[in-house]
Structure formats: structure tokens, C-alpha cells
Amino acid sequence: MDSFIFKGLPTRVIFGRGKLAVLGEEVERLGLTRVAVLTTPQQRATGQEIAGQLGPALCAGHLDTATMHTPL
């Protein structure tokens, strides 16, 4: 494997039961005005729930055709 340097962006993880309820607040805290929800087909229902919770003012749309990364 070739050597490399990776500099990641600062990360904030919000984890726990019921944390989807604060998603809208987090979007606003980040200063975002619109977000897209991306899920796999298997997570479609969760994505629809998230998009509905955010509402049309914040959610630009829900795309449920993502695929899991497959290593080469």
C-alpha cells in the first residue's frame, strides 16, 4: 500500500435513542438551509421518516438508491 497522510475534518457524533428528534436543530446549528437524505433501498423507511421530520423547508429530497461500498 502506498503511504499517505489523511487530515480529517472535525467530527461531531450525536448518538443514542431518540437522537433523530434533534436532527432539525443540528441542521440549523450547522447553518444549513437545505439537506438531502441519502439511504440504501433497505433503509428507505428510515430515510422517509427523516425527510418527513425535517419537512419540505429543510429537506431538499430523499434519494434511496445508494449502494454499500464494495472493496476492489
CYANA upper distance limits for C-alpha pairs under 8 A (distance plus 0.5 A):
 14 ILE  CA     19 LYS  CA      7.46
 15 PHE  CA     19 LYS  CA      6.86
 19 LYS  CA     23 LEU  CA      7.52
 20 LEU  CA     50 ILE  CA      7.95
 21 ALA  CA     53 GLN  CA      8.49
 22 VAL  CA     26 GLU  CA      6.82
 23 LEU  CA     27 VAL  CA      6.72
 23 LEU  CA     54 LEU  CA      8.13
 24 GLY  CA     28 GLU  CA      6.82
 24 GLY  CA     53 GLN  CA      8.39
 24 GLY  CA     54 LEU  CA      6.39
 24 GLY  CA     58 LEU  CA      8.42
 25 GLU  CA     29 ARG  CA      6.57
 26 GLU  CA     30 LEU  CA      6.75
 27 VAL  CA     31 GLY  CA      7.08
 27 VAL  CA     32 LEU  CA      6.13
 27 VAL  CA     33 THR  CA      8.20
 27 VAL  CA     35 VAL  CA      8.45
 28 GLU  CA     32 LEU  CA      6.23
 28 GLU  CA     33 THR  CA      7.75
 33 THR  CA     58 LEU  CA      6.58
 34 ARG  CA     57 ALA  CA      7.80
 34 ARG  CA     58 LEU  CA      5.11
 34 ARG  CA     59 CYS  CA      6.09
 34 ARG  CA     60 ALA  CA      6.20
 35 VAL  CA     58 LEU  CA      6.62
 35 VAL  CA     59 CYS  CA      5.57
 35 VAL  CA     60 ALA  CA      6.06
 35 VAL  CA     61 GLY  CA      8.04
 36 ALA  CA     59 CYS  CA      6.35
 36 ALA  CA     60 ALA  CA      5.77
 36 ALA  CA     61 GLY  CA      5.73
 36 ALA  CA     62 HIS  CA      6.47
 36 ALA  CA     63 LEU  CA      8.12
 37 VAL  CA     47 GLY  CA      6.83
 37 VAL  CA     50 ILE  CA      8.01
 37 VAL  CA     51 ALA  CA      7.09
 37 VAL  CA     59 CYS  CA      7.80
 37 VAL  CA     60 ALA  CA      8.45
 37 VAL  CA     61 GLY  CA      6.78
 37 VAL  CA     62 HIS  CA      5.13
 37 VAL  CA     63 LEU  CA      6.77
 38 LEU  CA     47 GLY  CA      7.53
 38 LEU  CA     62 HIS  CA      6.41
 38 LEU  CA     63 LEU  CA      5.49
 38 LEU  CA     64 ASP  CA      6.37
 38 LEU  CA     65 THR  CA      8.25
 38 LEU  CA     66 ALA  CA      7.27
 39 THR  CA     43 GLN  CA      6.21
 39 THR  CA     44 ARG  CA      6.72
 39 THR  CA     47 GLY  CA      6.57
 39 THR  CA     62 HIS  CA      8.26
 39 THR  CA     63 LEU  CA      6.89
 39 THR  CA     64 ASP  CA      5.15
 39 THR  CA     65 THR  CA      7.11
 39 THR  CA     66 ALA  CA      6.16
 40 THR  CA     44 ARG  CA      6.94
 40 THR  CA     64 ASP  CA      5.60
 40 THR  CA     65 THR  CA      5.84
 40 THR  CA     66 ALA  CA      5.04
 40 THR  CA     67 THR  CA      6.26
 40 THR  CA     68 MET  CA      8.07
 41 PRO  CA     64 ASP  CA      5.65
 41 PRO  CA     65 THR  CA      6.15
 41 PRO  CA     66 ALA  CA      7.60
 43 GLN  CA     47 GLY  CA      6.80
 43 GLN  CA     64 ASP  CA      8.04
 44 ARG  CA     48 GLN  CA      6.64
 44 ARG  CA     64 ASP  CA      6.23
 45 ALA  CA     49 GLU  CA      6.68
 46 THR  CA     50 ILE  CA      6.72
 47 GLY  CA     51 ALA  CA      6.57
 47 GLY  CA     62 HIS  CA      7.19
 47 GLY  CA     64 ASP  CA      7.95
 48 GLN  CA     52 GLY  CA      6.50
 48 GLN  CA     62 HIS  CA      7.45
 49 GLU  CA     53 GLN  CA      6.58
 50 ILE  CA     54 LEU  CA      6.71
 51 ALA  CA     55 GLY  CA      6.60
 51 ALA  CA     56 PRO  CA      8.30
 51 ALA  CA     59 CYS  CA      6.33
 51 ALA  CA     61 GLY  CA      7.58
 51 ALA  CA     62 HIS  CA      7.00
 52 GLY  CA     56 PRO  CA      8.13
 54 LEU  CA     58 LEU  CA      6.16
 54 LEU  CA     59 CYS  CA      6.27
 55 GLY  CA     59 CYS  CA      6.32
 56 PRO  CA     60 ALA  CA      7.21
